[in-house]
């Protein structure tokens, strides 16, 4: 793996951790996310799946939930609004 690939992978992992922390996601919920679960226009994340040991099922609560996404999550990387 070259240096650029490592940097990009690290950046993606940081973004995933930010989304998980800001939205209060469990690990299984984070692993089961799909792009269609994110509504960038309305800044909402819909949690409707959970990954448990490779099996996709419903979240631990047993129902879907919508989580508002903060500016820190939706702002482009490097944007000053991401400062905590």
NORKALIN-V937174 format. One record per run of one state. SS is the DSSP state (2 for helix, 1 for strand, 0 for the rest). FROM is the first residue (numbers start at 0). TO is the last residue. If there is no record, write none. Layout:
ss=SS from=FROM to=TO
ss=SS from=FROM to=TO
//
This chain:
ss=0 from=0 to=1
ss=2 from=2 to=22
ss=0 from=23 to=25
ss=2 from=26 to=30
ss=0 from=31 to=33
ss=2 from=34 to=36
ss=1 from=37 to=38
ss=0 from=39 to=42
ss=1 from=43 to=46
ss=0 from=47 to=48
ss=1 from=49 to=51
ss=0 from=52 to=53
ss=1 from=54 to=56
ss=0 from=57 to=63
ss=1 from=64 to=67
ss=0 from=68 to=69
ss=2 from=70 to=73
ss=0 from=74 to=78
ss=2 from=79 to=81
ss=0 from=82 to=83
//
